[in-house]
Amino acid sequence: MRFCSFLVLSLLLTACGGGSGSDEQPTMPDVVVNAGVDQSVNEMATVSLGGEAAGGEGAITFAWTASPNDITITQDSTTASAASFVAPTVTEDIIYTLTLTATAANGANGSDTLQVTVLAVNSLPEAVVNIPQVSGQPANTFPAGTSVTLNGANSFDSDAVDANAPISAFRWEQTQGQDVLQNVSLDGPELTFVTPILADASTLGFTLTVVDGENAENSESVTLQILSESQTPPTVNAGVDRTVFEGETILLTGDASSVIPAANPLSFLWLNDSGLTPTILQPTSAITTAAAPTVTSSQTATFTLQVTDQFNNQVEDSIQVDVQPFTSNLLNDTGVTQLASNNSVGSEPQNLFPGQDGHRGRDVIFDNGALEKAGRGQQGFDYTRLDAVGDQVDDDSLSFSCVRDNLTGLVWEVKEQGASLNSVSNTYSWFFSENNGGFEGVANAAGASCDLAQCNTTAFVEAVNARGLCGFFDWRIPTYSELQSLLHLGKTSGPLIDEMNFPNTTDAAANPLFYWAREASADGPQGDAAQNAWAIDFATGNDNFLNKSSAARVRLVRAGR
């Protein structure tokens, strides 16, 4: 054993140059490491690492580091040297130094390095030009005098340095046809120009060049076909679809134009393309009206605007109008049929100002001759006259004392001239012992005038019910809404009410012409007590609150039968 040990020691000393006479001997590492061979890879490639190590005592663990340290090394286990990383995107070749350190269980360690050269491999960017298309024309074909926008924003770079800005520059140029790029920006993602107006059809060519973040570039070229001036059709818009009731006015607001001077003027023709037969007022005008036909269920009328230019190019556009049966409601219309523009009010259709009162409702249906009534009345109002015992009066020569509103079902008092209980000249203060807003009013105000002992609303109601006007005994003061339903706001003078059926509404001296409503007003209280009540002025159509001691007229109402 001693001999063997001596022999080994002698061999070691000889191998280390022990006979040189030097006292310093080189030291072998505790752990010997081999990181592998140097290699070169393309950017974005996956690089596999693996080394070897020996020496020390016990199990060996492995760790990789890199310089520069801007890469992420993936190592599943430290008990093995296997690892990998993805080569980054680079604009020039970069050398990475990878160090493998091995550490034994007894703390002994060693390391080795290799170099990985990442090669800059730049893929060319892709230029993409999106071309809008014109309905009714072949692909990439455009009318003359039309604005066109070519869009290169979808150009891309598969290995972009900056994913948020893969293309660093755009360059447009025209390669064919009449120059259309004067005073047009050529260095953005979009190119907008106007096609030329020429006697003959023509071709325009364009090229988009894109540059990526590594100064590589690529191009795409496109060709557009341009129609001649005589081939270029006008544009037309028939308007928007809408819904109306039978008998109402349909607004036909068409529009058409041509950018070709020689194509003008344009001619127009509105056509009815449905089984319904609405009458179009002026079919050769771009803006006109039609009367919605009578229907028993919802039906669709199709209106087509046909436009022809001086080259006989013809285009058309259509709208759908849903015509609904007119259902009876419990509200009167306003009587308004006139229409307003910016500077006038009259009977002319105002298609450019739609949605007015005079465009919709019973009044316009009456004007169009499509409103059926149970009785008679101006505009959309529908009344039936009743005699002194409540029977219907059809003969215009006979007198009547009450009127039934065939929409609301309410029955109204008709005022009389001269001195009588129902005289139009009588005025009353507002007075109610209940539902009075905290103050019952004045029983006999100084300004009120009538043939009763006390001229107030309650006294008048009681007197009329005692006599049984038109054979009814349940008369009352109307509510604000009920009274308002009588207003004929389409009149321009006189009392704003249907005077055919409500004669004697005023006397010559009355202005304003206030009639009391049942509701007290919250305006101007004293404490919690309402001092005022609502009234409507039939001279102007305005409402107001009057002090309850004021003298105003009364028109009684009752529920119908």
Secondary structure as a PSIPRED ss2 file (coil, helix, strand):
# PSIPRED VFORMAT (PSIPRED V4.0)

   1 M C   1.000  0.000  0.000
   2 R H   0.000  1.000  0.000
   3 F H   0.000  1.000  0.000
   4 C H   0.000  1.000  0.000
   5 S H   0.000  1.000  0.000
   6 F H   0.000  1.000  0.000
   7 L H   0.000  1.000  0.000
   8 V H   0.000  1.000  0.000
   9 L H   0.000  1.000  0.000
  10 S H   0.000  1.000  0.000
  11 L H   0.000  1.000  0.000
  12 L H   0.000  1.000  0.000
  13 L H   0.000  1.000  0.000
  14 T H   0.000  1.000  0.000
  15 A H   0.000  1.000  0.000
  16 C C   1.000  0.000  0.000
  17 G C   1.000  0.000  0.000
  18 G H   0.000  1.000  0.000
  19 G H   0.000  1.000  0.000
  20 S H   0.000  1.000  0.000
  21 G C   1.000  0.000  0.000
  22 S C   1.000  0.000  0.000
  23 D C   1.000  0.000  0.000
  24 E C   1.000  0.000  0.000
  25 Q C   1.000  0.000  0.000
  26 P C   1.000  0.000  0.000
  27 T C   1.000  0.000  0.000
  28 M C   1.000  0.000  0.000
  29 P C   1.000  0.000  0.000
  30 D C   1.000  0.000  0.000
  31 V E   0.000  0.000  1.000
  32 V E   0.000  0.000  1.000
  33 V E   0.000  0.000  1.000
  34 N E   0.000  0.000  1.000
  35 A C   1.000  0.000  0.000
  36 G C   1.000  0.000  0.000
  37 V C   1.000  0.000  0.000
  38 D C   1.000  0.000  0.000
  39 Q E   0.000  0.000  1.000
  40 S E   0.000  0.000  1.000
  41 V E   0.000  0.000  1.000
  42 N E   0.000  0.000  1.000
  43 E C   1.000  0.000  0.000
  44 M C   1.000  0.000  0.000
  45 A C   1.000  0.000  0.000
  46 T E   0.000  0.000  1.000
  47 V E   0.000  0.000  1.000
  48 S E   0.000  0.000  1.000
  49 L E   0.000  0.000  1.000
  50 G C   1.000  0.000  0.000
  51 G C   1.000  0.000  0.000
  52 E E   0.000  0.000  1.000
  53 A E   0.000  0.000  1.000
  54 A E   0.000  0.000  1.000
  55 G E   0.000  0.000  1.000
  56 G C   1.000  0.000  0.000
  57 E C   1.000  0.000  0.000
  58 G C   1.000  0.000  0.000
  59 A C   1.000  0.000  0.000
  60 I E   0.000  0.000  1.000
  61 T E   0.000  0.000  1.000
  62 F E   0.000  0.000  1.000
  63 A E   0.000  0.000  1.000
  64 W E   0.000  0.000  1.000
  65 T E   0.000  0.000  1.000
  66 A E   0.000  0.000  1.000
  67 S E   0.000  0.000  1.000
  68 P C   1.000  0.000  0.000
  69 N C   1.000  0.000  0.000
  70 D C   1.000  0.000  0.000
  71 I C   1.000  0.000  0.000
  72 T C   1.000  0.000  0.000
  73 I C   1.000  0.000  0.000
  74 T E   0.000  0.000  1.000
  75 Q C   1.000  0.000  0.000
  76 D C   1.000  0.000  0.000
  77 S C   1.000  0.000  0.000
  78 T C   1.000  0.000  0.000
  79 T C   1.000  0.000  0.000
  80 A C   1.000  0.000  0.000
  81 S C   1.000  0.000  0.000
  82 A C   1.000  0.000  0.000
  83 A E   0.000  0.000  1.000
  84 S E   0.000  0.000  1.000
  85 F E   0.000  0.000  1.000
  86 V E   0.000  0.000  1.000
  87 A C   1.000  0.000  0.000
  88 P C   1.000  0.000  0.000
  89 T C   1.000  0.000  0.000
  90 V C   1.000  0.000  0.000
  91 T C   1.000  0.000  0.000
  92 E C   1.000  0.000  0.000
  93 D C   1.000  0.000  0.000
  94 I E   0.000  0.000  1.000
  95 I E   0.000  0.000  1.000
  96 Y E   0.000  0.000  1.000
  97 T E   0.000  0.000  1.000
  98 L E   0.000  0.000  1.000
  99 T E   0.000  0.000  1.000
 100 L E   0.000  0.000  1.000
 101 T E   0.000  0.000  1.000
 102 A E   0.000  0.000  1.000
 103 T E   0.000  0.000  1.000
 104 A E   0.000  0.000  1.000
 105 A C   1.000  0.000  0.000
 106 N C   1.000  0.000  0.000
 107 G C   1.000  0.000  0.000
 108 A C   1.000  0.000  0.000
 109 N E   0.000  0.000  1.000
 110 G E   0.000  0.000  1.000
 111 S E   0.000  0.000  1.000
 112 D E   0.000  0.000  1.000
 113 T E   0.000  0.000  1.000
 114 L E   0.000  0.000  1.000
 115 Q E   0.000  0.000  1.000
 116 V E   0.000  0.000  1.000
 117 T E   0.000  0.000  1.000
 118 V E   0.000  0.000  1.000
 119 L E   0.000  0.000  1.000
 120 A C   1.000  0.000  0.000
 121 V C   1.000  0.000  0.000
 122 N C   1.000  0.000  0.000
 123 S C   1.000  0.000  0.000
 124 L C   1.000  0.000  0.000
 125 P C   1.000  0.000  0.000
 126 E E   0.000  0.000  1.000
 127 A C   1.000  0.000  0.000
 128 V C   1.000  0.000  0.000
 129 V C   1.000  0.000  0.000
 130 N E   0.000  0.000  1.000
 131 I C   1.000  0.000  0.000
 132 P C   1.000  0.000  0.000
 133 Q C   1.000  0.000  0.000
 134 V C   1.000  0.000  0.000
 135 S C   1.000  0.000  0.000
 136 G C   1.000  0.000  0.000
 137 Q C   1.000  0.000  0.000
 138 P C   1.000  0.000  0.000
 139 A C   1.000  0.000  0.000
 140 N C   1.000  0.000  0.000
 141 T E   0.000  0.000  1.000
 142 F E   0.000  0.000  1.000
 143 P C   1.000  0.000  0.000
 144 A C   1.000  0.000  0.000
 145 G C   1.000  0.000  0.000
 146 T C   1.000  0.000  0.000
 147 S E   0.000  0.000  1.000
 148 V E   0.000  0.000  1.000
 149 T E   0.000  0.000  1.000
 150 L E   0.000  0.000  1.000
 151 N E   0.000  0.000  1.000
 152 G C   1.000  0.000  0.000
 153 A C   1.000  0.000  0.000
 154 N C   1.000  0.000  0.000
 155 S C   1.000  0.000  0.000
 156 F E   0.000  0.000  1.000
 157 D C   1.000  0.000  0.000
 158 S C   1.000  0.000  0.000
 159 D C   1.000  0.000  0.000
 160 A C   1.000  0.000  0.000
 161 V C   1.000  0.000  0.000
 162 D C   1.000  0.000  0.000
 163 A C   1.000  0.000  0.000
 164 N C   1.000  0.000  0.000
 165 A C   1.000  0.000  0.000
 166 P C   1.000  0.000  0.000
 167 I E   0.000  0.000  1.000
 168 S E   0.000  0.000  1.000
 169 A E   0.000  0.000  1.000
 170 F E   0.000  0.000  1.000
 171 R E   0.000  0.000  1.000
 172 W E   0.000  0.000  1.000
 173 E E   0.000  0.000  1.000
 174 Q E   0.000  0.000  1.000
 175 T E   0.000  0.000  1.000
 176 Q E   0.000  0.000  1.000
 177 G C   1.000  0.000  0.000
 178 Q C   1.000  0.000  0.000
 179 D C   1.000  0.000  0.000
 180 V C   1.000  0.000  0.000
 181 L C   1.000  0.000  0.000
 182 Q C   1.000  0.000  0.000
 183 N C   1.000  0.000  0.000
 184 V C   1.000  0.000  0.000
 185 S C   1.000  0.000  0.000
 186 L C   1.000  0.000  0.000
 187 D C   1.000  0.000  0.000
 188 G C   1.000  0.000  0.000
 189 P C   1.000  0.000  0.000
 190 E E   0.000  0.000  1.000
 191 L E   0.000  0.000  1.000
 192 T E   0.000  0.000  1.000
 193 F E   0.000  0.000  1.000
 194 V E   0.000  0.000  1.000
 195 T C   1.000  0.000  0.000
 196 P C   1.000  0.000  0.000
 197 I C   1.000  0.000  0.000
 198 L C   1.000  0.000  0.000
 199 A C   1.000  0.000  0.000
 200 D C   1.000  0.000  0.000
 201 A C   1.000  0.000  0.000
 202 S E   0.000  0.000  1.000
 203 T E   0.000  0.000  1.000
 204 L E   0.000  0.000  1.000
 205 G E   0.000  0.000  1.000
 206 F E   0.000  0.000  1.000
 207 T E   0.000  0.000  1.000
 208 L E   0.000  0.000  1.000
 209 T E   0.000  0.000  1.000
 210 V E   0.000  0.000  1.000
 211 V E   0.000  0.000  1.000
 212 D E   0.000  0.000  1.000
 213 G C   1.000  0.000  0.000
 214 E C   1.000  0.000  0.000
 215 N C   1.000  0.000  0.000
 216 A C   1.000  0.000  0.000
 217 E E   0.000  0.000  1.000
 218 N E   0.000  0.000  1.000
 219 S E   0.000  0.000  1.000
 220 E E   0.000  0.000  1.000
 221 S E   0.000  0.000  1.000
 222 V E   0.000  0.000  1.000
 223 T E   0.000  0.000  1.000
 224 L E   0.000  0.000  1.000
 225 Q E   0.000  0.000  1.000
 226 I E   0.000  0.000  1.000
 227 L C   1.000  0.000  0.000
 228 S C   1.000  0.000  0.000
 229 E C   1.000  0.000  0.000
 230 S C   1.000  0.000  0.000
 231 Q C   1.000  0.000  0.000
 232 T C   1.000  0.000  0.000
 233 P C   1.000  0.000  0.000
 234 P C   1.000  0.000  0.000
 235 T E   0.000  0.000  1.000
 236 V E   0.000  0.000  1.000
 237 N E   0.000  0.000  1.000
 238 A C   1.000  0.000  0.000
 239 G C   1.000  0.000  0.000
 240 V C   1.000  0.000  0.000
 241 D C   1.000  0.000  0.000
 242 R E   0.000  0.000  1.000
 243 T E   0.000  0.000  1.000
 244 V E   0.000  0.000  1.000
 245 F E   0.000  0.000  1.000
 246 E C   1.000  0.000  0.000
 247 G C   1.000  0.000  0.000
 248 E C   1.000  0.000  0.000
 249 T E   0.000  0.000  1.000
 250 I E   0.000  0.000  1.000
 251 L E   0.000  0.000  1.000
 252 L E   0.000  0.000  1.000
 253 T E   0.000  0.000  1.000
 254 G C   1.000  0.000  0.000
 255 D E   0.000  0.000  1.000
 256 A E   0.000  0.000  1.000
 257 S E   0.000  0.000  1.000
 258 S C   1.000  0.000  0.000
 259 V C   1.000  0.000  0.000
 260 I C   1.000  0.000  0.000
 261 P H   0.000  1.000  0.000
 262 A H   0.000  1.000  0.000
 263 A H   0.000  1.000  0.000
 264 N C   1.000  0.000  0.000
 265 P C   1.000  0.000  0.000
 266 L C   1.000  0.000  0.000
 267 S E   0.000  0.000  1.000
 268 F E   0.000  0.000  1.000
 269 L E   0.000  0.000  1.000
 270 W E   0.000  0.000  1.000
 271 L E   0.000  0.000  1.000
 272 N E   0.000  0.000  1.000
 273 D C   1.000  0.000  0.000
 274 S C   1.000  0.000  0.000
 275 G C   1.000  0.000  0.000
 276 L C   1.000  0.000  0.000
 277 T C   1.000  0.000  0.000
 278 P C   1.000  0.000  0.000
 279 T E   0.000  0.000  1.000
 280 I E   0.000  0.000  1.000
 281 L C   1.000  0.000  0.000
 282 Q C   1.000  0.000  0.000
 283 P C   1.000  0.000  0.000
 284 T C   1.000  0.000  0.000
 285 S C   1.000  0.000  0.000
 286 A C   1.000  0.000  0.000
 287 I E   0.000  0.000  1.000
 288 T E   0.000  0.000  1.000
 289 T E   0.000  0.000  1.000
 290 A E   0.000  0.000  1.000
 291 A E   0.000  0.000  1.000
 292 A C   1.000  0.000  0.000
 293 P C   1.000  0.000  0.000
 294 T C   1.000  0.000  0.000
 295 V C   1.000  0.000  0.000
 296 T C   1.000  0.000  0.000
 297 S C   1.000  0.000  0.000
 298 S C   1.000  0.000  0.000
 299 Q E   0.000  0.000  1.000
 300 T E   0.000  0.000  1.000
 301 A E   0.000  0.000  1.000
 302 T E   0.000  0.000  1.000
 303 F E   0.000  0.000  1.000
 304 T E   0.000  0.000  1.000
 305 L E   0.000  0.000  1.000
 306 Q E   0.000  0.000  1.000
 307 V E   0.000  0.000  1.000
 308 T E   0.000  0.000  1.000
 309 D C   1.000  0.000  0.000
 310 Q C   1.000  0.000  0.000
 311 F C   1.000  0.000  0.000
 312 N C   1.000  0.000  0.000
 313 N C   1.000  0.000  0.000
 314 Q E   0.000  0.000  1.000
 315 V E   0.000  0.000  1.000
 316 E E   0.000  0.000  1.000
 317 D E   0.000  0.000  1.000
 318 S E   0.000  0.000  1.000
 319 I E   0.000  0.000  1.000
 320 Q E   0.000  0.000  1.000
 321 V E   0.000  0.000  1.000
 322 D E   0.000  0.000  1.000
 323 V E   0.000  0.000  1.000
 324 Q E   0.000  0.000  1.000
 325 P C   1.000  0.000  0.000
 326 F C   1.000  0.000  0.000
 327 T C   1.000  0.000  0.000
 328 S C   1.000  0.000  0.000
 329 N C   1.000  0.000  0.000
 330 L C   1.000  0.000  0.000
 331 L C   1.000  0.000  0.000
 332 N C   1.000  0.000  0.000
 333 D C   1.000  0.000  0.000
 334 T C   1.000  0.000  0.000
 335 G C   1.000  0.000  0.000
 336 V C   1.000  0.000  0.000
 337 T C   1.000  0.000  0.000
 338 Q C   1.000  0.000  0.000
 339 L E   0.000  0.000  1.000
 340 A E   0.000  0.000  1.000
 341 S C   1.000  0.000  0.000
 342 N C   1.000  0.000  0.000
 343 N C   1.000  0.000  0.000
 344 S C   1.000  0.000  0.000
 345 V E   0.000  0.000  1.000
 346 G E   0.000  0.000  1.000
 347 S C   1.000  0.000  0.000
 348 E C   1.000  0.000  0.000
 349 P C   1.000  0.000  0.000
 350 Q C   1.000  0.000  0.000
 351 N C   1.000  0.000  0.000
 352 L C   1.000  0.000  0.000
 353 F C   1.000  0.000  0.000
 354 P C   1.000  0.000  0.000
 355 G C   1.000  0.000  0.000
 356 Q C   1.000  0.000  0.000
 357 D H   0.000  1.000  0.000
 358 G H   0.000  1.000  0.000
 359 H H   0.000  1.000  0.000
 360 R C   1.000  0.000  0.000
 361 G C   1.000  0.000  0.000
 362 R H   0.000  1.000  0.000
 363 D H   0.000  1.000  0.000
 364 V H   0.000  1.000  0.000
 365 I H   0.000  1.000  0.000
 366 F H   0.000  1.000  0.000
 367 D H   0.000  1.000  0.000
 368 N C   1.000  0.000  0.000
 369 G C   1.000  0.000  0.000
 370 A C   1.000  0.000  0.000
 371 L C   1.000  0.000  0.000
 372 E C   1.000  0.000  0.000
 373 K C   1.000  0.000  0.000
 374 A C   1.000  0.000  0.000
 375 G C   1.000  0.000  0.000
 376 R E   0.000  0.000  1.000
 377 G C   1.000  0.000  0.000
 378 Q C   1.000  0.000  0.000
 379 Q C   1.000  0.000  0.000
 380 G C   1.000  0.000  0.000
 381 F C   1.000  0.000  0.000
 382 D C   1.000  0.000  0.000
 383 Y E   0.000  0.000  1.000
 384 T E   0.000  0.000  1.000
 385 R E   0.000  0.000  1.000
 386 L E   0.000  0.000  1.000
 387 D C   1.000  0.000  0.000
 388 A C   1.000  0.000  0.000
 389 V C   1.000  0.000  0.000
 390 G C   1.000  0.000  0.000
 391 D C   1.000  0.000  0.000
 392 Q E   0.000  0.000  1.000
 393 V E   0.000  0.000  1.000
 394 D C   1.000  0.000  0.000
 395 D C   1.000  0.000  0.000
 396 D C   1.000  0.000  0.000
 397 S C   1.000  0.000  0.000
 398 L C   1.000  0.000  0.000
 399 S C   1.000  0.000  0.000
 400 F C   1.000  0.000  0.000
 401 S C   1.000  0.000  0.000
 402 C E   0.000  0.000  1.000
 403 V E   0.000  0.000  1.000
 404 R E   0.000  0.000  1.000
 405 D E   0.000  0.000  1.000
 406 N C   1.000  0.000  0.000
 407 L C   1.000  0.000  0.000
 408 T C   1.000  0.000  0.000
 409 G C   1.000  0.000  0.000
 410 L C   1.000  0.000  0.000
 411 V E   0.000  0.000  1.000
 412 W E   0.000  0.000  1.000
 413 E E   0.000  0.000  1.000
 414 V C   1.000  0.000  0.000
 415 K C   1.000  0.000  0.000
 416 E E   0.000  0.000  1.000
 417 Q C   1.000  0.000  0.000
 418 G C   1.000  0.000  0.000
 419 A C   1.000  0.000  0.000
 420 S C   1.000  0.000  0.000
 421 L C   1.000  0.000  0.000
 422 N C   1.000  0.000  0.000
 423 S E   0.000  0.000  1.000
 424 V C   1.000  0.000  0.000
 425 S C   1.000  0.000  0.000
 426 N C   1.000  0.000  0.000
 427 T E   0.000  0.000  1.000
 428 Y E   0.000  0.000  1.000
 429 S E   0.000  0.000  1.000
 430 W C   1.000  0.000  0.000
 431 F E   0.000  0.000  1.000
 432 F C   1.000  0.000  0.000
 433 S C   1.000  0.000  0.000
 434 E C   1.000  0.000  0.000
 435 N C   1.000  0.000  0.000
 436 N C   1.000  0.000  0.000
 437 G C   1.000  0.000  0.000
 438 G C   1.000  0.000  0.000
 439 F C   1.000  0.000  0.000
 440 E C   1.000  0.000  0.000
 441 G E   0.000  0.000  1.000
 442 V C   1.000  0.000  0.000
 443 A C   1.000  0.000  0.000
 444 N C   1.000  0.000  0.000
 445 A C   1.000  0.000  0.000
 446 A C   1.000  0.000  0.000
 447 G C   1.000  0.000  0.000
 448 A C   1.000  0.000  0.000
 449 S E   0.000  0.000  1.000
 450 C C   1.000  0.000  0.000
 451 D C   1.000  0.000  0.000
 452 L C   1.000  0.000  0.000
 453 A C   1.000  0.000  0.000
 454 Q C   1.000  0.000  0.000
 455 C C   1.000  0.000  0.000
 456 N E   0.000  0.000  1.000
 457 T H   0.000  1.000  0.000
 458 T H   0.000  1.000  0.000
 459 A H   0.000  1.000  0.000
 460 F H   0.000  1.000  0.000
 461 V H   0.000  1.000  0.000
 462 E H   0.000  1.000  0.000
 463 A H   0.000  1.000  0.000
 464 V H   0.000  1.000  0.000
 465 N H   0.000  1.000  0.000
 466 A H   0.000  1.000  0.000
 467 R H   0.000  1.000  0.000
 468 G C   1.000  0.000  0.000
 469 L H   0.000  1.000  0.000
 470 C H   0.000  1.000  0.000
 471 G H   0.000  1.000  0.000
 472 F C   1.000  0.000  0.000
 473 F C   1.000  0.000  0.000
 474 D C   1.000  0.000  0.000
 475 W C   1.000  0.000  0.000
 476 R E   0.000  0.000  1.000
 477 I C   1.000  0.000  0.000
 478 P C   1.000  0.000  0.000
 479 T C   1.000  0.000  0.000
 480 Y H   0.000  1.000  0.000
 481 S H   0.000  1.000  0.000
 482 E H   0.000  1.000  0.000
 483 L H   0.000  1.000  0.000
 484 Q H   0.000  1.000  0.000
 485 S C   1.000  0.000  0.000
 486 L C   1.000  0.000  0.000
 487 L C   1.000  0.000  0.000
 488 H C   1.000  0.000  0.000
 489 L C   1.000  0.000  0.000
 490 G C   1.000  0.000  0.000
 491 K C   1.000  0.000  0.000
 492 T C   1.000  0.000  0.000
 493 S C   1.000  0.000  0.000
 494 G C   1.000  0.000  0.000
 495 P C   1.000  0.000  0.000
 496 L C   1.000  0.000  0.000
 497 I C   1.000  0.000  0.000
 498 D C   1.000  0.000  0.000
 499 E C   1.000  0.000  0.000
 500 M C   1.000  0.000  0.000
 501 N C   1.000  0.000  0.000
 502 F C   1.000  0.000  0.000
 503 P C   1.000  0.000  0.000
 504 N C   1.000  0.000  0.000
 505 T C   1.000  0.000  0.000
 506 T C   1.000  0.000  0.000
 507 D C   1.000  0.000  0.000
 508 A C   1.000  0.000  0.000
 509 A C   1.000  0.000  0.000
 510 A C   1.000  0.000  0.000
 511 N C   1.000  0.000  0.000
 512 P C   1.000  0.000  0.000
 513 L C   1.000  0.000  0.000
 514 F E   0.000  0.000  1.000
 515 Y E   0.000  0.000  1.000
 516 W E   0.000  0.000  1.000
 517 A E   0.000  0.000  1.000
 518 R E   0.000  0.000  1.000
 519 E E   0.000  0.000  1.000
 520 A E   0.000  0.000  1.000
 521 S E   0.000  0.000  1.000
 522 A C   1.000  0.000  0.000
 523 D C   1.000  0.000  0.000
 524 G C   1.000  0.000  0.000
 525 P C   1.000  0.000  0.000
 526 Q E   0.000  0.000  1.000
 527 G C   1.000  0.000  0.000
 528 D C   1.000  0.000  0.000
 529 A E   0.000  0.000  1.000
 530 A C   1.000  0.000  0.000
 531 Q C   1.000  0.000  0.000
 532 N E   0.000  0.000  1.000
 533 A E   0.000  0.000  1.000
 534 W E   0.000  0.000  1.000
 535 A E   0.000  0.000  1.000
 536 I E   0.000  0.000  1.000
 537 D E   0.000  0.000  1.000
 538 F C   1.000  0.000  0.000
 539 A C   1.000  0.000  0.000
 540 T C   1.000  0.000  0.000
 541 G C   1.000  0.000  0.000
 542 N C   1.000  0.000  0.000
 543 D E   0.000  0.000  1.000
 544 N E   0.000  0.000  1.000
 545 F E   0.000  0.000  1.000
 546 L E   0.000  0.000  1.000
 547 N E   0.000  0.000  1.000
 548 K C   1.000  0.000  0.000
 549 S C   1.000  0.000  0.000
 550 S C   1.000  0.000  0.000
 551 A C   1.000  0.000  0.000
 552 A E   0.000  0.000  1.000
 553 R E   0.000  0.000  1.000
 554 V C   1.000  0.000  0.000
 555 R C   1.000  0.000  0.000
 556 L C   1.000  0.000  0.000
 557 V E   0.000  0.000  1.000
 558 R E   0.000  0.000  1.000
 559 A C   1.000  0.000  0.000
 560 G C   1.000  0.000  0.000
 561 R C   1.000  0.000  0.000
